[in-house]
Amino acid sequence: MMGEPQLDIARNIEALDCLKADLASFQADLYQALLKGSSEDFLQASAKMIITCFLLTKRLGLNFGHLEKEVYNNTQLLLVEKNCVEEWYGDISALKDYWDLKR
């Protein structure tokens, strides 16, 4: 049974607000993990942030592939721009190579 259009819109807005709050909370968790020096907590918070970004993408009417493609495209763009992490460590190149292997 389909819901009332107004209820669906209100529910979607509420879901977006919930996801935005989750994202902020997980970002705080990430900072706490960095402060504590906990790699396990850092990975958990990072994963939750990434998952939440994918869920926000879906709630905004896009599919997961759109976000994944945008991440890949931005990785390529960052290679062109001056970036200290790339210059010093080659991290962006390594990430692009990782994405290329997954494609």
VMD Tcl script that builds the backbone (N, CA, C; Angstrom):
set m [mol new atoms 309]
animate dup $m
set s [atomselect $m all]
$s set {name element resname resid chain x y z} {
  {N N MET 1 A 0.841 -1.181 0.000}
  {CA C MET 1 A 0.000 0.000 0.000}
  {C C MET 1 A 0.888 1.246 0.000}
  {N N MET 2 A 0.596 2.144 -0.896}
  {CA C MET 2 A 1.373 3.375 -1.012}
  {C C MET 2 A 0.938 4.363 0.063}
  {N N GLY 3 A 1.898 5.104 0.593}
  {CA C GLY 3 A 1.587 6.111 1.590}
  {C C GLY 3 A 1.089 7.383 0.946}
  {N N GLU 4 A 0.543 8.229 1.764}
  {CA C GLU 4 A 0.112 9.541 1.297}
  {C C GLU 4 A 1.337 10.315 0.816}
  {N N PRO 5 A 1.222 11.064 -0.292}
  {CA C PRO 5 A 2.387 11.805 -0.797}
  {C C PRO 5 A 3.004 12.745 0.237}
  {N N GLN 6 A 2.156 13.436 1.025}
  {CA C GLN 6 A 2.684 14.358 2.028}
  {C C GLN 6 A 3.470 13.610 3.099}
  {N N LEU 7 A 2.990 12.421 3.476}
  {CA C LEU 7 A 3.687 11.623 4.476}
  {C C LEU 7 A 5.019 11.128 3.931}
  {N N ASP 8 A 5.043 10.722 2.659}
  {CA C ASP 8 A 6.285 10.258 2.047}
  {C C ASP 8 A 7.317 11.375 1.996}
  {N N ILE 9 A 6.888 12.583 1.648}
  {CA C ILE 9 A 7.803 13.726 1.591}
  {C C ILE 9 A 8.313 14.050 2.988}
  {N N ALA 10 A 7.413 14.085 3.957}
  {CA C ALA 10 A 7.808 14.378 5.336}
  {C C ALA 10 A 8.761 13.305 5.863}
  {N N ARG 11 A 8.473 12.059 5.558}
  {CA C ARG 11 A 9.327 10.960 6.016}
  {C C ARG 11 A 10.708 11.062 5.364}
  {N N ASN 12 A 10.749 11.412 4.082}
  {CA C ASN 12 A 12.034 11.547 3.396}
  {C C ASN 12 A 12.849 12.698 3.993}
  {N N ILE 13 A 12.190 13.809 4.303}
  {CA C ILE 13 A 12.881 14.937 4.937}
  {C C ILE 13 A 13.421 14.521 6.296}
  {N N GLU 14 A 12.624 13.786 7.047}
  {CA C GLU 14 A 13.062 13.304 8.356}
  {C C GLU 14 A 14.246 12.346 8.209}
  {N N ALA 15 A 14.198 11.493 7.203}
  {CA C ALA 15 A 15.303 10.560 6.957}
  {C C ALA 15 A 16.578 11.323 6.607}
  {N N LEU 16 A 16.452 12.361 5.775}
  {CA C LEU 16 A 17.615 13.185 5.426}
  {C C LEU 16 A 18.209 13.847 6.666}
  {N N ASP 17 A 17.344 14.394 7.520}
  {CA C ASP 17 A 17.820 15.030 8.750}
  {C C ASP 17 A 18.518 14.018 9.656}
  {N N CYS 18 A 17.961 12.837 9.747}
  {CA C CYS 18 A 18.552 11.773 10.558}
  {C C CYS 18 A 19.936 11.394 10.021}
  {N N LEU 19 A 20.035 11.240 8.712}
  {CA C LEU 19 A 21.317 10.879 8.098}
  {C C LEU 19 A 22.351 11.992 8.265}
  {N N LYS 20 A 21.915 13.249 8.161}
  {CA C LYS 20 A 22.844 14.365 8.360}
  {C C LYS 20 A 23.358 14.384 9.799}
  {N N ALA 21 A 22.468 14.122 10.752}
  {CA C ALA 21 A 22.885 14.069 12.153}
  {C C ALA 21 A 23.849 12.907 12.384}
  {N N ASP 22 A 23.556 11.763 11.767}
  {CA C ASP 22 A 24.457 10.614 11.874}
  {C C ASP 22 A 25.835 10.957 11.322}
  {N N LEU 23 A 25.862 11.627 10.185}
  {CA C LEU 23 A 27.133 11.986 9.558}
  {C C LEU 23 A 27.960 12.876 10.489}
  {N N ALA 24 A 27.310 13.852 11.107}
  {CA C ALA 24 A 28.010 14.735 12.044}
  {C C ALA 24 A 28.518 13.948 13.254}
  {N N SER 25 A 27.705 13.033 13.745}
  {CA C SER 25 A 28.094 12.208 14.886}
  {C C SER 25 A 29.286 11.314 14.550}
  {N N PHE 26 A 29.245 10.704 13.366}
  {CA C PHE 26 A 30.347 9.831 12.957}
  {C C PHE 26 A 31.628 10.632 12.715}
  {N N GLN 27 A 31.476 11.880 12.264}
  {CA C GLN 27 A 32.649 12.732 12.091}
  {C C GLN 27 A 33.271 13.027 13.458}
  {N N ALA 28 A 32.434 13.285 14.448}
  {CA C ALA 28 A 32.942 13.498 15.808}
  {C C ALA 28 A 33.641 12.236 16.314}
  {N N ASP 29 A 33.059 11.069 16.024}
  {CA C ASP 29 A 33.689 9.800 16.412}
  {C C ASP 29 A 35.062 9.655 15.759}
  {N N LEU 30 A 35.157 10.070 14.502}
  {CA C LEU 30 A 36.426 9.992 13.782}
  {C C LEU 30 A 37.476 10.875 14.464}
  {N N TYR 31 A 37.090 12.087 14.831}
  {CA C TYR 31 A 38.025 12.986 15.510}
  {C C TYR 31 A 38.449 12.413 16.859}
  {N N GLN 32 A 37.507 11.819 17.579}
  {CA C GLN 32 A 37.839 11.187 18.863}
  {C C GLN 32 A 38.822 10.038 18.663}
  {N N ALA 33 A 38.611 9.260 17.611}
  {CA C ALA 33 A 39.513 8.145 17.318}
  {C C ALA 33 A 40.919 8.655 17.011}
  {N N LEU 34 A 41.004 9.751 16.264}
  {CA C LEU 34 A 42.315 10.338 15.970}
  {C C LEU 34 A 42.978 10.844 17.246}
  {N N LEU 35 A 42.188 11.443 18.111}
  {CA C LEU 35 A 42.708 11.954 19.377}
  {C C LEU 35 A 43.240 10.815 20.243}
  {N N LYS 36 A 42.504 9.697 20.274}
  {CA C LYS 36 A 42.908 8.527 21.068}
  {C C LYS 36 A 44.004 7.715 20.383}
  {N N GLY 37 A 44.155 7.896 19.093}
  {CA C GLY 37 A 45.123 7.095 18.351}
  {C C GLY 37 A 44.642 5.677 18.104}
  {N N SER 38 A 43.330 5.502 18.023}
  {CA C SER 38 A 42.745 4.174 17.827}
  {C C SER 38 A 42.454 3.939 16.347}
  {N N SER 39 A 43.242 3.085 15.719}
  {CA C SER 39 A 43.017 2.812 14.296}
  {C C SER 39 A 41.713 2.052 14.079}
  {N N GLU 40 A 41.341 1.184 15.019}
  {CA C GLU 40 A 40.081 0.441 14.884}
  {C C GLU 40 A 38.884 1.390 14.927}
  {N N ASP 41 A 38.878 2.294 15.889}
  {CA C ASP 41 A 37.784 3.266 15.993}
  {C C ASP 41 A 37.768 4.201 14.786}
  {N N PHE 42 A 38.958 4.568 14.302}
  {CA C PHE 42 A 39.051 5.416 13.116}
  {C C PHE 42 A 38.419 4.726 11.912}
  {N N LEU 43 A 38.749 3.455 11.702}
  {CA C LEU 43 A 38.190 2.714 10.568}
  {C C LEU 43 A 36.677 2.568 10.689}
  {N N GLN 44 A 36.190 2.301 11.902}
  {CA C GLN 44 A 34.743 2.172 12.104}
  {C C GLN 44 A 34.032 3.482 11.801}
  {N N ALA 45 A 34.540 4.579 12.314}
  {CA C ALA 45 A 33.904 5.882 12.076}
  {C C ALA 45 A 33.972 6.249 10.596}
  {N N SER 46 A 35.101 5.992 9.965}
  {CA C SER 46 A 35.246 6.287 8.535}
  {C C SER 46 A 34.263 5.477 7.711}
  {N N ALA 47 A 34.152 4.198 8.017}
  {CA C ALA 47 A 33.222 3.327 7.288}
  {C C ALA 47 A 31.787 3.809 7.463}
  {N N LYS 48 A 31.429 4.194 8.680}
  {CA C LYS 48 A 30.069 4.687 8.930}
  {C C LYS 48 A 29.801 5.980 8.162}
  {N N MET 49 A 30.812 6.843 8.066}
  {CA C MET 49 A 30.643 8.081 7.298}
  {C C MET 49 A 30.432 7.777 5.819}
  {N N ILE 50 A 31.211 6.861 5.290}
  {CA C ILE 50 A 31.080 6.497 3.875}
  {C C ILE 50 A 29.715 5.883 3.606}
  {N N ILE 51 A 29.286 4.959 4.465}
  {CA C ILE 51 A 27.968 4.335 4.309}
  {C C ILE 51 A 26.876 5.396 4.352}
  {N N THR 52 A 26.985 6.320 5.294}
  {CA C THR 52 A 25.977 7.374 5.428}
  {C C THR 52 A 25.938 8.258 4.189}
  {N N CYS 53 A 27.083 8.548 3.603}
  {CA C CYS 53 A 27.108 9.332 2.354}
  {C C CYS 53 A 26.389 8.586 1.235}
  {N N PHE 54 A 26.581 7.277 1.161}
  {CA C PHE 54 A 25.867 6.490 0.153}
  {C C PHE 54 A 24.362 6.517 0.412}
  {N N LEU 55 A 23.955 6.423 1.684}
  {CA C LEU 55 A 22.526 6.458 2.007}
  {C C LEU 55 A 21.921 7.827 1.704}
  {N N LEU 56 A 22.662 8.888 1.976}
  {CA C LEU 56 A 22.196 10.234 1.612}
  {C C LEU 56 A 22.023 10.350 0.103}
  {N N THR 57 A 22.955 9.786 -0.639}
  {CA C THR 57 A 22.866 9.801 -2.101}
  {C C THR 57 A 21.557 9.182 -2.561}
  {N N LYS 58 A 21.219 8.034 -1.988}
  {CA C LYS 58 A 19.972 7.348 -2.359}
  {C C LYS 58 A 18.750 8.181 -1.977}
  {N N ARG 59 A 18.748 8.755 -0.783}
  {CA C ARG 59 A 17.609 9.566 -0.340}
  {C C ARG 59 A 17.439 10.803 -1.204}
  {N N LEU 60 A 18.512 11.268 -1.834}
  {CA C LEU 60 A 18.440 12.442 -2.706}
  {C C LEU 60 A 18.074 12.076 -4.137}
  {N N GLY 61 A 17.751 10.811 -4.355}
  {CA C GLY 61 A 17.250 10.381 -5.654}
  {C C GLY 61 A 18.316 9.928 -6.635}
  {N N LEU 62 A 19.536 9.783 -6.171}
  {CA C LEU 62 A 20.621 9.309 -7.029}
  {C C LEU 62 A 20.915 7.852 -6.685}
  {N N ASN 63 A 21.628 7.176 -7.568}
  {CA C ASN 63 A 21.972 5.798 -7.218}
  {C C ASN 63 A 23.407 5.740 -6.709}
  {N N PHE 64 A 23.731 4.625 -6.098}
  {CA C PHE 64 A 25.039 4.467 -5.478}
  {C C PHE 64 A 26.171 4.640 -6.490}
  {N N GLY 65 A 25.931 4.210 -7.713}
  {CA C GLY 65 A 26.942 4.323 -8.757}
  {C C GLY 65 A 27.325 5.757 -9.065}
  {N N HIS 66 A 26.366 6.678 -8.922}
  {CA C HIS 66 A 26.672 8.096 -9.149}
  {C C HIS 66 A 27.756 8.576 -8.179}
  {N N LEU 67 A 27.599 8.222 -6.910}
  {CA C LEU 67 A 28.575 8.655 -5.909}
  {C C LEU 67 A 29.921 7.989 -6.153}
  {N N GLU 68 A 29.897 6.707 -6.433}
  {CA C GLU 68 A 31.147 5.991 -6.686}
  {C C GLU 68 A 31.886 6.597 -7.887}
  {N N LYS 69 A 31.138 6.910 -8.941}
  {CA C LYS 69 A 31.742 7.518 -10.134}
  {C C LYS 69 A 32.321 8.887 -9.801}
  {N N GLU 70 A 31.602 9.660 -8.999}
  {CA C GLU 70 A 32.076 10.997 -8.625}
  {C C GLU 70 A 33.354 10.909 -7.787}
  {N N VAL 71 A 33.423 9.934 -6.896}
  {CA C VAL 71 A 34.640 9.735 -6.103}
  {C C VAL 71 A 35.811 9.424 -7.032}
  {N N TYR 72 A 35.580 8.522 -7.969}
  {CA C TYR 72 A 36.633 8.156 -8.928}
  {C C TYR 72 A 37.065 9.371 -9.752}
  {N N ASN 73 A 36.093 10.111 -10.272}
  {CA C ASN 73 A 36.409 11.292 -11.085}
  {C C ASN 73 A 37.176 12.340 -10.285}
  {N N ASN 74 A 36.787 12.520 -9.028}
  {CA C ASN 74 A 37.484 13.498 -8.187}
  {C C ASN 74 A 38.892 13.042 -7.847}
  {N N THR 75 A 39.093 11.742 -7.751}
  {CA C THR 75 A 40.443 11.221 -7.536}
  {C C THR 75 A 41.331 11.610 -8.708}
  {N N GLN 76 A 40.784 11.469 -9.914}
  {CA C GLN 76 A 41.549 11.861 -11.103}
  {C C GLN 76 A 41.830 13.365 -11.110}
  {N N LEU 77 A 40.838 14.164 -10.721}
  {CA C LEU 77 A 41.028 15.618 -10.680}
  {C C LEU 77 A 42.090 16.017 -9.660}
  {N N LEU 78 A 42.098 15.345 -8.519}
  {CA C LEU 78 A 43.075 15.673 -7.479}
  {C C LEU 78 A 44.507 15.391 -7.928}
  {N N LEU 79 A 44.660 14.452 -8.854}
  {CA C LEU 79 A 45.996 14.171 -9.385}
  {C C LEU 79 A 46.546 15.356 -10.170}
  {N N VAL 80 A 45.652 16.104 -10.802}
  {CA C VAL 80 A 46.056 17.246 -11.623}
  {C C VAL 80 A 46.380 18.456 -10.744}
  {N N GLU 81 A 45.636 18.599 -9.660}
  {CA C GLU 81 A 45.827 19.736 -8.762}
  {C C GLU 81 A 47.059 19.521 -7.885}
  {N N LYS 82 A 47.609 20.608 -7.424}
  {CA C LYS 82 A 48.729 20.506 -6.481}
  {C C LYS 82 A 48.180 20.039 -5.134}
  {N N ASN 83 A 48.763 18.973 -4.629}
  {CA C ASN 83 A 48.300 18.415 -3.367}
  {C C ASN 83 A 49.515 17.862 -2.627}
  {N N CYS 84 A 49.718 18.326 -1.399}
  {CA C CYS 84 A 50.912 17.915 -0.663}
  {C C CYS 84 A 50.927 16.414 -0.380}
  {N N VAL 85 A 49.786 15.814 -0.137}
  {CA C VAL 85 A 49.741 14.379 0.152}
  {C C VAL 85 A 50.191 13.577 -1.064}
  {N N GLU 86 A 49.807 14.039 -2.239}
  {CA C GLU 86 A 50.254 13.364 -3.462}
  {C C GLU 86 A 51.742 13.617 -3.699}
  {N N GLU 87 A 52.156 14.860 -3.543}
  {CA C GLU 87 A 53.563 15.190 -3.788}
  {C C GLU 87 A 54.497 14.463 -2.828}
  {N N TRP 88 A 54.124 14.385 -1.566}
  {CA C TRP 88 A 55.003 13.798 -0.560}
  {C C TRP 88 A 54.926 12.275 -0.506}
  {N N TYR 89 A 53.703 11.730 -0.706}
  {CA C TYR 89 A 53.511 10.300 -0.469}
  {C C TYR 89 A 52.946 9.521 -1.654}
  {N N GLY 90 A 52.368 10.194 -2.622}
  {CA C GLY 90 A 51.750 9.497 -3.746}
  {C C GLY 90 A 50.444 8.801 -3.385}
  {N N ASP 91 A 49.773 9.298 -2.329}
  {CA C ASP 91 A 48.548 8.640 -1.848}
  {C C ASP 91 A 47.399 8.706 -2.846}
  {N N ILE 92 A 47.279 9.807 -3.561}
  {CA C ILE 92 A 46.172 9.926 -4.515}
  {C C ILE 92 A 46.392 8.974 -5.683}
  {N N SER 93 A 47.620 8.854 -6.134}
  {CA C SER 93 A 47.930 7.878 -7.191}
  {C C SER 93 A 47.615 6.461 -6.724}
  {N N ALA 94 A 47.967 6.167 -5.480}
  {CA C ALA 94 A 47.686 4.839 -4.926}
  {C C ALA 94 A 46.179 4.590 -4.862}
  {N N LEU 95 A 45.419 5.619 -4.474}
  {CA C LEU 95 A 43.965 5.479 -4.423}
  {C C LEU 95 A 43.389 5.282 -5.818}
  {N N LYS 96 A 43.884 6.031 -6.783}
  {CA C LYS 96 A 43.413 5.870 -8.158}
  {C C LYS 96 A 43.728 4.466 -8.670}
  {N N ASP 97 A 44.924 3.976 -8.379}
  {CA C ASP 97 A 45.285 2.607 -8.778}
  {C C ASP 97 A 44.341 1.592 -8.140}
  {N N TYR 98 A 43.991 1.820 -6.878}
  {CA C TYR 98 A 43.044 0.946 -6.178}
  {C C TYR 98 A 41.694 0.954 -6.886}
  {N N TRP 99 A 41.192 2.155 -7.204}
  {CA C TRP 99 A 39.906 2.265 -7.898}
  {C C TRP 99 A 39.972 1.613 -9.272}
  {N N ASP 100 A 41.096 1.789 -9.975}
  {CA C ASP 100 A 41.250 1.177 -11.301}
  {C C ASP 100 A 41.192 -0.345 -11.218}
  {N N LEU 101 A 41.786 -0.924 -10.189}
  {CA C LEU 101 A 41.739 -2.383 -10.012}
  {C C LEU 101 A 40.322 -2.879 -9.739}
  {N N LYS 102 A 39.543 -2.081 -9.042}
  {CA C LYS 102 A 38.167 -2.472 -8.691}
  {C C LYS 102 A 37.210 -2.348 -9.865}
  {N N ARG 103 A 37.589 -1.597 -10.890}
  {CA C ARG 103 A 36.695 -1.363 -12.034}
  {C C ARG 103 A 36.700 -2.524 -12.930}
}
mol reanalyze $m
mol bondsrecalc $m
mol representation Tube
mol addrep $m
